[in-house]
Structure formats: C-alpha cells, structure tokens
C-alpha cells in the first residue's frame, strides 16, 4: 500500500509499505508504464523481491513524461 516515487539525485525509487501481518517469505513484483500506454511492463530486477523498494531510474528517465508503477505481493 502507499506506493510512491521518491526522486533524489536524479534517481527514481519506487517505495511501498506492507501490512503489519505480512507472512514471512512474501515476495513482490513491480510493474511500470508510461502515461497513455495500455500495457504494464515488468521490471526484471524487481520480480520476486523481498525489499520494499525498486529503482526505476532507467525506466523513467524521460522527465517530460508521466509514469505509473504498481506492486503485487
């Protein structure tokens, strides 16, 4: 829940919160897309991860565009 981009030093990091009672071993998958696109794209380095952040700098480098990201547990 509360997934949000944090942009610092030209890096765009997606962070999110988890529920307090999340089961041990829960993994996350991150997807992103550019505004106006229909298809979500997987971020390969952020599939089946346990941390609650993902670096999407490369995928969101065009600062004139808007991007969406989502996380699935």
C-alpha positions in Angstrom: 0.0 0.0 0.0 1.0 3.6 -0.4 3.3 3.0 -3.3 5.1 6.3 -4.3 8.0 7.5 -6.3 10.8 9.2 -4.5 13.2 11.2 -6.7 16.6 12.2 -5.2 19.9 12.9 -7.0 18.3 12.0 -10.4 17.2 8.6 -9.2 13.6 7.5 -9.2 12.9 4.9 -6.5 9.5 3.3 -6.0 8.8 2.6 -2.3 5.8 1.0 -0.7 4.5 -0.1 2.7 3.4 -3.5 3.7 0.7 -4.7 6.1 1.8 -5.3 9.7 0.8 -9.0 9.5 2.6 -9.9 6.2 3.6 -13.5 6.1 7.3 -14.4 6.2 8.7 -15.1 2.7 6.3 -12.7 0.9 7.8 -11.5 -2.4 6.9 -8.5 -4.5 6.7 -7.9 -8.3 7.0 -4.4 -9.7 5.5 -3.2 -13.0 5.6 0.2 -14.6 4.2 2.1 -17.6 4.3 5.5 -19.3 1.1 7.6 -19.1 -1.1 6.7 -22.0 0.3 3.2 -22.6 -2.1 0.3 -22.2 0.5 -2.4 -21.3 2.3 -2.8 -18.0 6.0 -3.8 -18.2 7.8 -5.9 -15.7 10.9 -4.6 -14.1 13.1 -7.7 -14.4 15.4 -6.8 -11.4 12.3 -6.3 -9.2 10.5 -9.6 -9.6 10.1 -11.9 -6.6 12.0 -9.4 -4.4 11.6 -9.1 -0.6 12.7 -5.5 -0.2 10.1 -2.7 -0.3 11.7 -0.5 -2.9 12.7 -0.7 -6.6 15.0 1.5 -8.6 13.1 2.6 -11.7 15.5 5.4 -12.8 16.4 3.8 -16.1 12.7 3.2 -17.0 11.6 6.7 -16.1 14.5 8.8 -17.4 12.4 11.0 -19.7 11.5 13.7 -17.2 8.9 15.2 -19.6 6.7 12.1 -19.3 4.5 10.8 -16.6 4.8 7.3 -15.3 2.8 4.8 -13.2 4.1 1.9 -11.2 2.4 -0.8 -9.2 3.4 -3.6 -6.8 1.9 -7.0 -6.4 2.6 -9.2 -3.3 
